[in-house]
Amino acid sequence: MKRLSCFLAFLLLMAGLAIAQGDNPPPDKVIPEHKMRMAQEGMGGMPGMPGLGHDWWRNSEIAQAINLSDTQKQQLNQIFASHRASLIQARGNVEIEEGKLSDLLDQDQPQQDQVLAEVTQLQNARNAMEKEFTVMSLAFRNALTPDQWKKLQAVTKERMQKMFFKRHLEGGPGQGPLPPPQ
């Protein structure tokens, strides 16, 4: 259980880093941080499993690397399908609460009590989304053998490292390589 918690924490950290790597707006089009974060987040990859995509089990490279059977692929499809609507709804709730918080923070003189109450609502929405994702992830894990789960963790780690190093060694999108350290 501790190992699963550590792995999920690692994946969430990496997801946050991946999301934070979005393009920066030109100086004359600077967006407040809370609005920029909202614009960059989305369902592009499976939450907690960046670099794998939302349907990683359909990727023949990954499926082959962890020896997924056709039956397991069908199970994973069914698990994902059964959680998709809840995840979409949960993500929508997070976006609604982020919008409300953004509106409050955009006021000339935000009221602290209103902002803090909205922060609580946003945290609750995020917690609900994370709980739904965790339930789905546990169902995924139950469809895999322990060996397949370990291989999937290794594939995830490898892809995240490649993504991280590619972005940082090349300086990110459109920026060319980083200068050598001094």
Contact map, one row per residue, 1 for C-alpha under 8 A:
11111000000000000000000000000000000000000000000000000000000000000000000000000000000000000000000000000000000000000000000000000000000000000000000000000000000000000000000000000000000000
11111100000000000000000000000000000000000000000000000000000000000000000000000000000000000000000000000000000000000000000000000000000000000000000000000000000000000000000000000000000000
11111110000000000000000000000000000000000000000000000000000000000000000000000000000000000000000000000000000000000000000000000000000000000000000000000000000000000000000000000000000000
11111111000000000000000000000000000000000000000000000000000000000000000000000000000000000000000000000000000000000000000000000000000000000000000000000000000000000000000000000000000000
11111111100000000000000000000000000000000000000000000000000000000000000000000000000000000000000000000000000000000000000000000000000000000000000000000000000000000000000000000000000000
01111111110000000000000000000000000000000000000000000000000000000000000000000000000000000000000000000000000000000000000000000000000000000000000000000000000000000000000000000000000000
00111111111000000000000000000000000000000000000000000000000000000000000000000000000000000000000000000000000000000000000000000000000000000000000000000000000000000000000000000000000000
00011111111100000000000000000000000000000000000100000000000000000000000000000000000000000000000000000000000000000000000000000000000000000000000000000000000000000000000000000000000000
00001111111110000000000000000000000000000000000000000000000000000000000000000000000000000000000000000000000000000000000000000000000000000000000000000000000000000000000000000000000000
00000111111111000000000000000000000000000000000000000000000000000000000000000000000000000000000000000000000000000000000000000000000000000000000000000000000000000000000000000000000000
00000011111111100000000000000000000000000000000111000000000000000000000000000000000000000000000000000000000000000000000000000000000000000000000000000000000000000000000000000000000000
00000001111111110000000000000000000000000000001110000000000000000000000000000000000000000000000000000000000000000000000000000000000000000000000000000000000000000000000000000000000000
00000000111111111000000000000000000000000000000000000000000000000000000000000000000000000000000000000000000000000000000000000000000000000000000000000000000000000000000000000000000000
00000000011111111100000000000000000000000000000101000000000000000000000000000000000000000000000000000000000000000000000000000000000000000000000000000000000000010000000000000000000000
00000000001111111110000000000000000000000000001111000000000000000000000000000000000000000000000000000000000000000000000000000000000000000000000000000000000000000000000000000000000000
00000000000111111111000000000000000000000000000000000000000000000000000000000000000000000000000000000000000000000000000000000000000000000000000000000000000000000000000000000000000000
00000000000011111111100000000000000000000000000000000000000000000000000000000000000000000000000000000000000000000000000000000000000000000000000000000000000000000000000000000000000000
00000000000001111111110000000000000000000000000001000000000000000000000000000000000000000000000000000000000000000000000000000000000000000000000000000000000000000001000000000000000000
00000000000000111111110000000000000000011000000000000000000000000000000000000000000000000000000000000000000000000000000000000000000000000000000000000000000000000000000000000000000000
00000000000000011111110000000000000010010000000000000000000000000000000000000000000000000000000000000000000000000000000000000000000000000000000000000000000000000000000000000000000000
00000000000000001111111000000000000000000000000000000000000000000000000000000000000000000000000000000000000000000000000000000000000000000000000000000000000000000000000000010000000000
00000000000000000111111100000000000000010000000000000000000000000000000000000000000000000000000000000000000000000000000000000000000000000000000000000000000000000000000000000000000000
00000000000000000000111110000000000000000000000000000000000000000000000000000000000000000000000000000000000000000000000000000000000000000000000000000000000000000000000000001000000000
00000000000000000000011111000000000000000000000000000000000000000000000000000000000000000000000000000000000000000000000000000000000000000000000000000000000000000000000000000000000000
00000000000000000000001111111110000000000000000000000000000000000000000000000000000000000000000000000000000000000000000000000000000000000000000000000000000000000000000000000000000000
00000000000000000000000111111100000000000000000000000000000000000000000000000000000000000000000000000000000000000000000000000000000000000000000000000000000000000000000000000000000000
00000000000000000000000011111100000000000000000000000000000000000000000000000000000000000000000000000000000000000000000000000000000000000000000000000000000000000000000000000000000000
00000000000000000000000011111100000000000000000000000000000000000000000000000000000000000000000000000000000000000000000000000000000000000000000000000000000000000000000000000000000000
00000000000000000000000011111110000000000000000000000000000000000000000000000000000000000000000000000000000000000000000000000000000000000000000000000000000000000000000000000000000000
00000000000000000000000011111111000000000000000000000000000000000000000000000000000000000000000000000000000000000000000000000000000000000000000000000000000000000000000000000000000000
00000000000000000000000010001111101100000000000000000000000000000000000000000000000000000000000000000000000000000000000000000000000000000000000000000000000000000000000000000000000000
00000000000000000000000000000111111100000000000000000000000000000000000000000000000000000000000000000000000000000000000000000000000000000000000000000000000000000000000000000000000000
00000000000000000000000000000011111110000000000000000000000000000000000000000000000000000000000000000000000000000000000000000000000000000000000000000000000000000000000000000000000000
00000000000000000000000000000001111111000000000000000000000000000000000000000000000000000000000001000100000000000000000000000000000000000000000000000000000000000000000000000000000000
00000000000000000000000000000011111111100000000000000000000000000000000000000000000000000000000000000100000000000000000000000000000000000000000000000000000000000000000000000000000000
00000000000000000000000000000011111111110000000000000000000000000000000000000000000000000000000000000000000000000000000000000000000000000000000000000000000000000000000000000000000000
00000000000000000001000000000000111111111000000000000000000000000000000000000000000000000000000000000000000000000000000000000000000000000000000000000000000000000000000000000000000000
00000000000000000000000000000000011111111000000000000000000000000000000000000000000000000000001001000000000000000000000000000000000000000000000000000000000000000000000000000000000000
00000000000000000000000000000000001111111100000000000000000000000000000000000000000000000000000000000000000000000000000000000000000000000000000000000000000000000000000000000000000000
00000000000000000011010000000000000111111100000000000000000000000000000000000000000000000000000000000000000000000000000000000000000000000000000000000000000000000000000000000000000000
00000000000000000010000000000000000011111110000000000000000000000000000000000000000000000000000000000000000000000000000000000000000000000000000000000000000000000000000000000000000000
00000000000000000000000000000000000000111111100000000000000000000000000000000000000000000000000000000000000000000000000000000000000000000000000000000000000000000000000000000000000000
00000000000000000000000000000000000000001111111000000100000000000000000000000000000000000000000000000000000000000000000000000000000000000000000000000000000000000000000000000000000000
00000000000000000000000000000000000000000111110000001100000000000000000000000000000000000000000000000000000000000000000000000000000000000000000000000000000000000000000000000000000000
00000000000000000000000000000000000000000111111011111100000000000000000000000000000000000000000000000000000000000000000000000000000000000000000000000000000000000000000000000000000000
00000000000000000000000000000000000000000011111111011110000000000000000000000000000000000000000000000000000000000000000000000000000000000000000000000000000000000000000000000000000000
00000000000100100000000000000000000000000010111111000100000000000000000000000000000000000000000000000000000000000000000000000000000010000000000000000000000000000000000000000000000000
00000001001101100000000000000000000000000000011111000000000000000000000000000000000000000000000000000000000000000000000000000000000000000000000000000000000000000000000000000000000000
00000000001100100000000000000000000000000000111111111100000000000000000000000000000000000000000000000000000000000000000000000000000000000000000000000000000100000000000000000000000000
00000000001001100100000000000000000000000000111111111000000000000000000000000000000000000000000000000000000000000000000000000000000000000000000000000000000100010000000000000000000000
00000000000000000000000000000000000000000000100011111000000000000000000000000000000000000000000000000000000000000000000000000000000000000000000000000000000100110010000000000000000000
00000000000000000000000000000000000000000000110011111111000000000000000000000000000000000000000000000000000000000000000000000000000000000000000000000000000100100000000000000000000000
00000000000000000000000000000000000000000001110011111111000000000000000000000000000000000000000000000000000000000000000000000000000000000000000000000000000000000000000000000000000000
00000000000000000000000000000000000000000011111010011111000000000000000000000000000000000000000000000000000000000000000000000000000000000000000000000000000000000000000000000000000000
00000000000000000000000000000000000000000000010000011111111000000000000000000000000000000000000000000000000000000000000000000000000000000000000000000000000000000000000000000000000000
00000000000000000000000000000000000000000000000000011111111001100000000000000000000000000000000000000000000000000000000000000000000000000000000000000000000000000000000000000000000000
00000000000000000000000000000000000000000000000000000011111101100001000010010000000000000000000000000000000000000000000000000000000000000000000000000000000000000000000000000000000000
00000000000000000000000000000000000000000000000000000011111101100000000010000000000000000000000000000000000000000000000000000000000000000000000000000000000000000000000000000000000000
00000000000000000000000000000000000000000000000000000011111111100000000000000000000000000000000000000000000000000000000000000000000000000000000000000000000000000000000000000000000000
00000000000000000000000000000000000000000000000000000000111111110000000000000000000000000000000000000000000000000000000000000000000000000000000000000000000000000000000000000000000000
00000000000000000000000000000000000000000000000000000000001111111000000000000000000000000000000000000000000000000000000000000000000000000000000000000000000000000000000000000000000000
00000000000000000000000000000000000000000000000000000001111111111100000000000000000000000000000000000000000000000000000000000000000000000000000000000001001000000000000000000000000000
00000000000000000000000000000000000000000000000000000001111111111111000000000000000000000000000000000000000000000000000000000000000000000000000000000000000000000000000000000000000000
00000000000000000000000000000000000000000000000000000000000111111111000000000000000000000000000000000000000000000000000000000000000000000000000000000000000000000000000000000000000000
00000000000000000000000000000000000000000000000000000000000011111110000000000000000000000000000000000000000000000000000000000000000000000000000000000010001000000000000000000000000000
00000000000000000000000000000000000000000000000000000000000001111111000000000000000000000000000000000000000000000000000000000000000000000000000000011011000000000000000000000000000000
00000000000000000000000000000000000000000000000000000000000000111111100000000000000000000000000000000000000000000000000000000000000000000000000000010000000000000000000000000000000000
00000000000000000000000000000000000000000000000000000000100000110111110110000000000000000000000000000000000000000000000000000000000000000000000000010000000000000000000000000000000000
00000000000000000000000000000000000000000000000000000000000000000011111110000000000000000000000000000000000000000000000000000000000000000000000000000000000000000000000000000000000000
00000000000000000000000000000000000000000000000000000000000000000001111111000000000000000000000000000000000000000000000000000000000000000000000000000000000000000000000000000000000000
00000000000000000000000000000000000000000000000000000000000000000000111111100000000000000000000000000000000000000000000000000000000000000000000000000000000000000000000000000000000000
00000000000000000000000000000000000000000000000000000000000000000001111111110000000000000000000000000000000000000000000000000000000000000000001100000000000000000000000000000000000000
00000000000000000000000000000000000000000000000000000000110000000001111111111000000000000000000000000000000000000000000000000000000000000000000000000000000000000000000000000000000000
00000000000000000000000000000000000000000000000000000000000000000000011111111100000000000000000000000000000000000000000000000000000000000000000000000000000000000000000000000000000000
00000000000000000000000000000000000000000000000000000000000000000000001111111110000000000000000000000000000000000000000000000000000000000000001000000000000000000000000000000000000000
00000000000000000000000000000000000000000000000000000000100000000000000111111111000000000000000000000000000000000000000000000000000000000001001000000000000000000000000000000000000000
00000000000000000000000000000000000000000000000000000000000000000000000011111111100000000000000000000000000000000000000000000000000000000000000000000000000000000000000000000000000000
00000000000000000000000000000000000000000000000000000000000000000000000001111111110000000000000000000000000000000000000000000000000000000000000000000000000000000000000000000000000000
00000000000000000000000000000000000000000000000000000000000000000000000000111111111000000000000000000000000000000000000000000000000000010011000000000000000000000000000000000000000000
00000000000000000000000000000000000000000000000000000000000000000000000000011111111100000000000000000000000000000000000000000000000000010000000000000000000000000000000000000000000000
00000000000000000000000000000000000000000000000000000000000000000000000000001111111110000000000000000000000000000000000000000000000000000000000000000000000000000000000000000000000000
00000000000000000000000000000000000000000000000000000000000000000000000000000111111110000000000000000000000000000000000000000000000000000000000000000000000000000000000000000000000000
00000000000000000000000000000000000000000000000000000000000000000000000000000011111111100000000000000000000000000000000000000000000100010000000000000000000000000000000000000000000000
00000000000000000000000000000000000000000000000000000000000000000000000000000001111111110000000000000000000000000000000000000000000000000000000000000000000000000000000000000000000000
00000000000000000000000000000000000000000000000000000000000000000000000000000000111111111000000000000000000000000000000000000000000000000000000000000000000000000000000000000000000000
00000000000000000000000000000000000000000000000000000000000000000000000000000000001111111100000000000000000000000000000000000000000100000000000000000000000000000000000000000000000000
00000000000000000000000000000000000000000000000000000000000000000000000000000000001111111110000000000000000000000000000000000000100110000000000000000000000000000000000000000000000000
00000000000000000000000000000000000000000000000000000000000000000000000000000000000111111111000000000000000000000000000000000000000000000000000000000000000000000000000000000000000000
00000000000000000000000000000000000000000000000000000000000000000000000000000000000011111111100000000000000000000000000000000000000000000000000000000000000000000000000000000000000000
00000000000000000000000000000000000000000000000000000000000000000000000000000000000001111111110000000000000000000000000000001101100000000000000000000000000000000000000000000000000000
00000000000000000000000000000000000000000000000000000000000000000000000000000000000000111111111000000000000000000000000000000100100000000000000000000000000000000000000000000000000000
00000000000000000000000000000000000000000000000000000000000000000000000000000000000000011111111100000000000000000000000000000000000000000000000000000000000000000000000000000000000000
00000000000000000000000000000000000000000000000000000000000000000000000000000000000000001111111110000000000000000000000000001000000000000000000000000000000000000000000000000000000000
00000000000000000000000000000000000000000000000000000000000000000000000000000000000000000111111111000000000000000000000001001100100000000000000000000000000000000000000000000000000000
00000000000000000000000000000000000001000000000000000000000000000000000000000000000000000011111111100000000000000000000000000000000000000000000000000000000000000000000000000000000000
00000000000000000000000000000000000000000000000000000000000000000000000000000000000000000001111111110000000000000000000000000000000000000000000000000000000000000000000000000000000000
00000000000000000000000000000000000000000000000000000000000000000000000000000000000000000000111111111000000000000000010011001000000000000000000000000000000000000000000000000000000000
00000000000000000000000000000000010001000000000000000000000000000000000000000000000000000000011111111100000000000000000001000000000000000000000000000000000000000000000000000000000000
00000000000000000000000000000000000000000000000000000000000000000000000000000000000000000000001111111110000000000000000000000000000000000000000000000000000000000000000000000000000000
00000000000000000000000000000000000000000000000000000000000000000000000000000000000000000000000111111111000000000000010000000000000000000000000000000000000000000000000000000000000000
00000000000000000000000000000000000000000000000000000000000000000000000000000000000000000000000011111111100000000010011001000000000000000000000000000000000000000000000000000000000000
00000000000000000000000000000000011000000000000000000000000000000000000000000000000000000000000001111111110000000000000000000000000000000000000000000000000000000000000000000000000000
00000000000000000000000000000000000000000000000000000000000000000000000000000000000000000000000000111111111000000000000000000000000000000000000000000000000000000000000000000000000000
00000000000000000000000000000000000000000000000000000000000000000000000000000000000000000000000000011111111001100110000000000000000000000000000000000000000000000000000000000000000000
00000000000000000000000000000000000000000000000000000000000000000000000000000000000000000000000000001111111001000010000000000000000000000000000000000000000000000000000000000000000000
00000000000000000000000000000000000000000000000000000000000000000000000000000000000000000000000000000111111101000000000000000000000000000000000000000000000000000000000000000000000000
00000000000000000000000000000000000000000000000000000000000000000000000000000000000000000000000000000011111111000000000000000000000000000000000000000000000000000000000000000000000000
00000000000000000000000000000000000000000000000000000000000000000000000000000000000000000000000000000000011111000000000000000000000000000000000000000000000000000000000000000000000000
00000000000000000000000000000000000000000000000000000000000000000000000000000000000000000000000000000000001111100000000000000000000000000000000000000000000000000000000000000000000000
00000000000000000000000000000000000000000000000000000000000000000000000000000000000000000000000000000001111111110110000000000000000000000000000000000000000000000000000000000000000000
00000000000000000000000000000000000000000000000000000000000000000000000000000000000000000000000000000001000011111110000000000000000000000000000000000000000000000000000000000000000000
00000000000000000000000000000000000000000000000000000000000000000000000000000000000000000000000000000000000001111111000000000000000000000000000000000000000000000000000000000000000000
00000000000000000000000000000000000000000000000000000000000000000000000000000000000000000000000000000000000000111111100000000000000000000000000000000000000000000000000000000000000000
00000000000000000000000000000000000000000000000000000000000000000000000000000000000000000000000000000001000001111111110000000000000000000000000000000000000000000000000000000000000000
00000000000000000000000000000000000000000000000000000000000000000000000000000000000000000000000000001001100001111111111000000000000000000000000000000000000000000000000000000000000000
00000000000000000000000000000000000000000000000000000000000000000000000000000000000000000000000000000000000000011111111100000000000000000000000000000000000000000000000000000000000000
00000000000000000000000000000000000000000000000000000000000000000000000000000000000000000000000000000000000000001111111110000000000000000000000000000000000000000000000000000000000000
00000000000000000000000000000000000000000000000000000000000000000000000000000000000000000000000010011000000000000111111111000000000000000000000000000000000000000000000000000000000000
00000000000000000000000000000000000000000000000000000000000000000000000000000000000000000000000000001000000000000011111111100000000000000000000000000000000000000000000000000000000000
00000000000000000000000000000000000000000000000000000000000000000000000000000000000000000000000000000000000000000001111111110000000000000000000000000000000000000000000000000000000000
00000000000000000000000000000000000000000000000000000000000000000000000000000000000000000000000010000000000000000000111111111000000000000000000000000000000000000000000000000000000000
00000000000000000000000000000000000000000000000000000000000000000000000000000000000000000000010011001000000000000000011111111100000000000000000000000000000000000000000000000000000000
00000000000000000000000000000000000000000000000000000000000000000000000000000000000000000000000000000000000000000000001111111110000000000000000000000000000000000000000000000000000000
00000000000000000000000000000000000000000000000000000000000000000000000000000000000000000000000000000000000000000000000111111111000000000000000000000000000000000000000000000000000000
00000000000000000000000000000000000000000000000000000000000000000000000000000000000000000100110010000000000000000000000011111111100000000000000000000000000000000000000000000000000000
00000000000000000000000000000000000000000000000000000000000000000000000000000000000000000110010000000000000000000000000001111111110000000000000000000000000000000000000000000000000000
00000000000000000000000000000000000000000000000000000000000000000000000000000000000000000000000000000000000000000000000000111111111000000000000000000000000000000000000000000000000000
00000000000000000000000000000000000000000000000000000000000000000000000000000000000000000100000000000000000000000000000000011111111100000000000000000000000000000000000000000000000000
00000000000000000000000000000000000000000000000000000000000000000000000000000000000000100110010000000000000000000000000000001111111110000000000000000000000000000000000000000000000000
00000000000000000000000000000000000000000000000000000000000000000000000000000000000000000000000000000000000000000000000000000111111111000000000000000000000000000000000000000000000000
00000000000000000000000000000000000000000000000000000000000000000000000000000000000000000000000000000000000000000000000000000011111111100000000000000000000000000000000000000000000000
00000000000000000000000000000000000000000000000000000000000000000000000000000000001001100000000000000000000000000000000000000001111111110000000000000000000000000000000000000000000000
00000000000000000000000000000000000000000000001000000000000000000000000000000000000000100000000000000000000000000000000000000000111111111000000000000000000000000000000000000000000000
00000000000000000000000000000000000000000000000000000000000000000000000000000000000000000000000000000000000000000000000000000000011111111100000000000000000000000000000000000000000000
00000000000000000000000000000000000000000000000000000000000000000000000000000000000000000000000000000000000000000000000000000000001111111110000000000000000000000000000000000000000000
00000000000000000000000000000000000000000000000000000000000000000000000000000011001000000000000000000000000000000000000000000000000111111111000000000000000000000000000000000000000000
00000000000000000000000000000000000000000000000000000000000000000000000000000000000000000000000000000000000000000000000000000000000011111111100000000000000000000000000000000000000000
00000000000000000000000000000000000000000000000000000000000000000000000000000000000000000000000000000000000000000000000000000000000001111111110000000000000000000000000000000000000000
00000000000000000000000000000000000000000000000000000000000000000000000000000010000000000000000000000000000000000000000000000000000000111111111000000000000000000000000000000000000000
00000000000000000000000000000000000000000000000000000000000000000000000000010010000000000000000000000000000000000000000000000000000000011111111100000000000000000000000000000000000000
00000000000000000000000000000000000000000000000000000000000000000000000000000000000000000000000000000000000000000000000000000000000000001111111110001000000000000000000000000000000000
00000000000000000000000000000000000000000000000000000000000000000000000000000000000000000000000000000000000000000000000000000000000000000111111110000000000000000000000000000000000000
00000000000000000000000000000000000000000000000000000000000000000000000100110000000000000000000000000000000000000000000000000000000000000011111110000000000000000000000000000000000000
00000000000000000000000000000000000000000000000000000000000000000000000100000000000000000000000000000000000000000000000000000000000000000001111111111000000000000000000000000000000000
00000000000000000000000000000000000000000000000000000000000000000000000000000000000000000000000000000000000000000000000000000000000000000000111111111000000000000000000000000000000000
00000000000000000000000000000000000000000000000000000000000000000000000000000000000000000000000000000000000000000000000000000000000000000000000111111100000000000000000000000000000000
00000000000000000000000000000000000000000000000000000000000000000000000000000000000000000000000000000000000000000000000000000000000000000000000111111110000000000000000000000000000000
00000000000000000000000000000000000000000000000000000000000000000111000000000000000000000000000000000000000000000000000000000000000000000000000111111111000000000000000000000000000000
00000000000000000000000000000000000000000000000000000000000000000100000000000000000000000000000000000000000000000000000000000000000000000000100111111111100000000000000000000000000000
00000000000000000000000000000000000000000000000000000000000000000000000000000000000000000000000000000000000000000000000000000000000000000000000001111111110000000000000000000000000000
00000000000000000000000000000000000000000000000000000000000000001100000000000000000000000000000000000000000000000000000000000000000000000000000000111111111000000000000000000000000000
00000000000000000000000000000000000000000000000000000000000001000100000000000000000000000000000000000000000000000000000000000000000000000000000000011111111100000000000000000000000000
00000000000000000000000000000000000000000000000000000000000000000000000000000000000000000000000000000000000000000000000000000000000000000000000000001111111110000000000000000000000000
00000000000000000000000000000000000000000000000000000000000000000000000000000000000000000000000000000000000000000000000000000000000000000000000000000111111111000000000000000000000000
00000000000000000000000000000000000000000000000000000000000001001000000000000000000000000000000000000000000000000000000000000000000000000000000000000011111111100000000000000000000000
00000000000000000000000000000000000000000000000011110000000000000000000000000000000000000000000000000000000000000000000000000000000000000000000000000001111111110000000000000000000000
00000000000000000000000000000000000000000000000000000000000000000000000000000000000000000000000000000000000000000000000000000000000000000000000000000000111111111000000000000000000000
00000000000000000000000000000000000000000000000000000000000000000000000000000000000000000000000000000000000000000000000000000000000000000000000000000000011111111100000000000000000000
00000000000000000000000000000000000000000000000000110000000000000000000000000000000000000000000000000000000000000000000000000000000000000000000000000000001111111110000000000000000000
00000000000001000000000000000000000000000000000001100000000000000000000000000000000000000000000000000000000000000000000000000000000000000000000000000000000111111111000000000000000000
00000000000000000000000000000000000000000000000000000000000000000000000000000000000000000000000000000000000000000000000000000000000000000000000000000000000011111111100000000000000000
00000000000000000000000000000000000000000000000000000000000000000000000000000000000000000000000000000000000000000000000000000000000000000000000000000000000001111111110000000000000000
00000000000000000000000000000000000000000000000000100000000000000000000000000000000000000000000000000000000000000000000000000000000000000000000000000000000000111111111000000000000000
00000000000000000100000000000000000000000000000000000000000000000000000000000000000000000000000000000000000000000000000000000000000000000000000000000000000000011111111100000000000000
00000000000000000000000000000000000000000000000000000000000000000000000000000000000000000000000000000000000000000000000000000000000000000000000000000000000000001111111111000000000000
00000000000000000000000000000000000000000000000000000000000000000000000000000000000000000000000000000000000000000000000000000000000000000000000000000000000000000111111111110000000000
00000000000000000000000000000000000000000000000000000000000000000000000000000000000000000000000000000000000000000000000000000000000000000000000000000000000000000011111111111000000000
00000000000000000000000000000000000000000000000000000000000000000000000000000000000000000000000000000000000000000000000000000000000000000000000000000000000000000001111111110000010000
00000000000000000000000000000000000000000000000000000000000000000000000000000000000000000000000000000000000000000000000000000000000000000000000000000000000000000000111111110000110000
00000000000000000000000000000000000000000000000000000000000000000000000000000000000000000000000000000000000000000000000000000000000000000000000000000000000000000000111111111011110000
00000000000000000000000000000000000000000000000000000000000000000000000000000000000000000000000000000000000000000000000000000000000000000000000000000000000000000000011111111111110000
00000000000000000000100000000000000000000000000000000000000000000000000000000000000000000000000000000000000000000000000000000000000000000000000000000000000000000000011111111111100000
00000000000000000000001000000000000000000000000000000000000000000000000000000000000000000000000000000000000000000000000000000000000000000000000000000000000000000000001001111111000000
00000000000000000000000000000000000000000000000000000000000000000000000000000000000000000000000000000000000000000000000000000000000000000000000000000000000000000000000000111111000000
00000000000000000000000000000000000000000000000000000000000000000000000000000000000000000000000000000000000000000000000000000000000000000000000000000000000000000000000001111111110000
00000000000000000000000000000000000000000000000000000000000000000000000000000000000000000000000000000000000000000000000000000000000000000000000000000000000000000000000001111111110000
00000000000000000000000000000000000000000000000000000000000000000000000000000000000000000000000000000000000000000000000000000000000000000000000000000000000000000000000011110011111000
00000000000000000000000000000000000000000000000000000000000000000000000000000000000000000000000000000000000000000000000000000000000000000000000000000000000000000000000111100011111100
00000000000000000000000000000000000000000000000000000000000000000000000000000000000000000000000000000000000000000000000000000000000000000000000000000000000000000000000000000000111110
00000000000000000000000000000000000000000000000000000000000000000000000000000000000000000000000000000000000000000000000000000000000000000000000000000000000000000000000000000000011111
00000000000000000000000000000000000000000000000000000000000000000000000000000000000000000000000000000000000000000000000000000000000000000000000000000000000000000000000000000000001111
00000000000000000000000000000000000000000000000000000000000000000000000000000000000000000000000000000000000000000000000000000000000000000000000000000000000000000000000000000000000111
